[in-house]
Amino acid sequence: MNYALLNSIHGTADLKRLRPDQLPELASQMRHYLIETLAPIGGHLGAGLGVVELTIALHYLLNSPRDKIIWDVGHQAYPHKILTGRLPGMPGIRQYGGLCGFTKRAESDHDPFGAGHASTSISAAYGMAVGRDLSHQDHQVVAVIGDGALTGGMAFEAMNHAGGNNNKLLVILNDNEMSIAPNVGAMSSYLARIISGRSYTQAKDTAKRILEKLPGALDAAKRVEEHVKGMITPGTLFEEMGFRYIGPVDGHDFDHLLPTLQNCSRLNGPTLLHVVTRKGLGFSPAEEDPETWHGLGPYDVKTGEPFKSSGQAASYTQVFADMLADMADADDRVVAITAAMPGGTGLTRFAARHPDRCFDVGIAEQHAVTFAGGLAASGKRPYVAIYSTFMQRAYDQIIHDICIQNLPVTFCLDRAGIVGADGATHTGMFDLAFMRNLPNMTVMAPKDEAELRRMLVTSLTIDGPVAIRYPRGHGYGVSIEDSSPLPVGHAEVLTEGDSGLVIAVGSRVHDALQAVETLRSEHGRAMTLLNLRFIKPLDEQAIMIHLKSGQPLIIVEEGVAAGGAGQQIAVLALQHGWHGPFAHIAMPDAFPAHGTQAEILRDLGLDAAGILSRLRQLIA
C-alpha cells in the first residue's frame, strides 16, 4: 500500500495541516501499516486497530504535549506513538533496544504517564487536572480507558473522587466489547452531538439558575432530565457519579467524532464521552477473535494465521491448566479464578470441562483474592491464576484475607521472572520476595513442567495458603506421568561434589545444571546442585548437610535479589558459622529492559553462560 500520507506525518503539527476530508485516508493507511509492520514481530495489534480514528481525532484537535492524553494500559497506544514522531521506530517496537510497547515517560514528552497495568488512567488524569488547576494553567487533560479496564475498581474510585469536584477532566470510554450501549446509529450520534453542544449546555445552565430559586424545582427537573436521558442513553451511572455523560458516538466516524470532541473540550467539570469502537477493525482475524489478537507473536499478514514453532514442548500455562482440570475431575472442591485473563492463564481449558467452577472476575485482582477466600471458607479449594506482576495489586488481600485466616487458597503465579517484550511493567520479579515473608504461606517453584504438575497435587495436601510460581514459555518436553505429591519442604539433590554448593530456584535449575556439568567436564571440578523446590518452608537440613565451610556457595534465582531466597539462605549459612566465597545470581535493584527472554537473561547473567562464568570465578 502507498503510505505517502502517513509518511508525511512526523509529528502532531503535520497532522494538523491536513484537511478533515484527508483523515479517513490517513486512518486507512495507518491501519494497513500496523497490520504489515507487526506481522514479523508480533505485538498488541487489536487494541491499536480499534482506536485509529479516535487517536487521530484527539491529536487533530488537541495540542499534545501541552494537552495531556493518558492511555489506559497502553496496548492501544501504537497509533499515538505513530502520530507523535515515533513512526521510524515502529518496526522495532517491543524488541531489544527498541520502542516500549506501552506509553513511557522517558520515551516521549507526548507520554505524560507510563502505563502497563489496567484501570490507572482516570486516577492519573485527575491528579494531573488538579495539579493543573493548582498551578493556574488551562490545558486539557484526557483519559482514554477501555471498557475492560473500567471493570477495575480503581477506575470507579477515581471517578467517585473526580465526580465530587468540579475540575475540568475528560474521560473517554472506549467501548469495544462489553455492549454497554445500544446499537450506534444516526440518532444516538445526533443526540451525543446535541447533548455536548453549546446550545444544550447553555440552556441547561440557564434553567438551573432559574430553578435554584424555586423550592424543590431543581431536584424535580433533574429527575425528569435523567429519566428522559436514561431512556435513550446508558449514562445514568456516570451521571450519578458526578460526570456529565455524552454518547454513545461512533468511534470510527470522523463526522461524529470531531464535532463531539470539540464540544467536549469546551465543557467544564468532569465529562465522560462514550465512544463505541470495534477491536481489530480492518483485519478480519482480529475482528473475529479479539482475545487471541489482543497480543501475539509473528503472523502471516495474508492469511492471518499466527506462525507456530514446530516440535516445541507444551507451555507451563498449558500444563498447569490441564493438570488443574484433571484435579477438578477427581475433586469437586477445586475451583479456578482468573482476573480477565482466561486465555493467558490457560483457564479456558478448565472452563471447557468445568464451566460452573471457573470464574472470571474481570480486572479486579483484589476482589479475586478475597472472593477466593470466601470460597475457601466455604469448604472449596480455590486456585487463583494471575500473572505474577498483576498479583502485586492484591498484596493486602493476600495478607489480610488469606494468610491471617490461614485459608487454603493456591496462588498460581504465571509469567514469574523475565517475560520478554512487555518489559518492566509485566516482569514478575518480586513474588519470591513478597510471598516468602508471609506467615502460613508455602512457596514453591518448579524446575520443569513435570514438577509443576506435582506441585499442584501437593498444594491439595496443604491446609493453608500456597503460592506456585512458574515462568512464561515452553517446558522441556520431559515426561509428565508422575502426579504424586512432593514431600513438603524438601529440596532435590541433582548432582554431588566437593567443590562447593549451588542452589537453584525454579526456572534457573536447568541452566544451573548445564553450568555445573560444563564445569565438571572442562575443569574436573564437581559441585553439589540443589533444586530448592520449596522457597518456604526452606530445607535447612539439606542445605547445611551439603554446605562445607570454606567452600563456595552460589544461589541462582530469577527474581529480585533484595529479599529473595538467596538472602534467606545466606543468613542461614552465616548463622551456622559458614564462611567462604559467595555469589547470589539474581535480578539487580533495577527494572529490566524489554527484549526476548533469552536476551534479558543473558544481560543479567542468569543464563547458563552467565552462571558458568560466576562458578569459574569462585573456584579460581
Secondary structure by P-SEA (a helix, b strand, c coil): cccccccccccaaaaaaccccaaaaaaaaaaaaaaaaacccccccaaaaacaaaaaaaaaccccccbbbbbcccccaaaaaaaaccccccccccccccccccccccccccccccccccccaaaaaaaaaaaaaaaccbbbbbbbbcccccccaaaaaaaaaaaacccbbbbbbccccccccccccaaaaaaaaaaacaaaaaaaaaaaaaaccccaaaaaaaaaaaaaaaaccccaaaaaaccccccccccccaaaaaaaaaaaaacccbbbbbbbbbcccccccccccccccccccccccccccccccccccccaaaaaaaaaaaaaaacccbbbbbccccccccaaaaaaacccccccccccaaaaaaaaaaaaaaccbbbbbccccccccccccccccccccccbbbbbccccccccccccccccccaaaaaaacccbbbbbbccaaaaaaaaaaaaacccbbbbbbbccccccccccccccccccccccccccccbbbbbcccaaaaaaaaaaaaaaaccbbbbbbccccccccaaaaaaaaccccbbbbbbbcccccccaaaaaaaaaaaaccccbbbbbccccbbbbbccaaaaaaaacccaaaaaaaaaaaac
